[in-house]
Amino acid sequence: MAVAERSLRMLIEKWIGGTGATSVGVSLLAHGTARRRRCVCIHVERPAGTFALFFFRHDDGSWHVIPPETTRPAMSAC
């Protein structure tokens, strides 16, 4: 997948491109320093009302509206 297709800007344009938004705001909600997890909230104002979208950064660097799975501790025999 090309980098432009995985960028946050391209996803925002894809999701809200034709909504007739009067303003769009972006805020960083979570940033875990140990795991470098990021969650971004997009606030969109339009004549019909306001809505928000959440985007989550995955380990491969891509952004999705679905959060990444949490890595769980695992045990194995050597």
N, C-alpha and C positions, 0 to 999 in steps of 0.2 A: 504494500500500500504506500503510495507516495506521501511525503511529509505534509504537503499542503492539504491532503484529504484527512489527515489526523490532527490538524491544528485546531485549536479552540475557536479561532475566528471563523474558520470554514464551517464548523459545526453550528455555531451561533447563527450564521447566515442561512444555513440549511434549515434550522428549526424555526427561525422567526422571520425569514426572508420576506414573505408576502403578508405580514400581519398589519401593515400600516402603522407601525410603532411610532409614537411621538418622541419617546426617549428610551434609552437602554442603559442600564447601570450594571456594573460588574463589581462583585465583592468577594474577597478571599475568605472562606469560612473556616477552613481547618488546614493546618500545616503541621504535621507530625515531624519533628526534627530527626527522630531515630529512623523512621521508615520513609520519610519524605512523601507522605500522603498529602494530596491536595484535593480540595473540594471548592468549587467556584459556584456562586449563585448569580444568575442573570435575572435582573428585574426588568420587565418590559411593561411600559405604559402605552396604552392605545385607547382610542375613543370608547371602545366597548368595555374596557376594564383593564386591570393590572394583573399580571401573572408572573410567576418565577419558575425558572428551570435550574436544576442542579446538574453540574458536570463534574465527573470524578476522573482524576488522572490515574491511569493504570501503569504497571511496572514497565511496559514496553514503550511508554511515552505518549500513548494515545489517550484521548478524552472520550468518555462515554457517559450516558445518562444513568447507567447502571453501575453501582459501586463495585470495586474489585473485591474478589474473595479474600478473606483474611487468611494469612498464612498461619496454620496451626502447628504447634509443636508435635513432633513425631518421634517415635522410638523405633529402633531397629537393632537387630542382633548383628554384631560385627562379624 
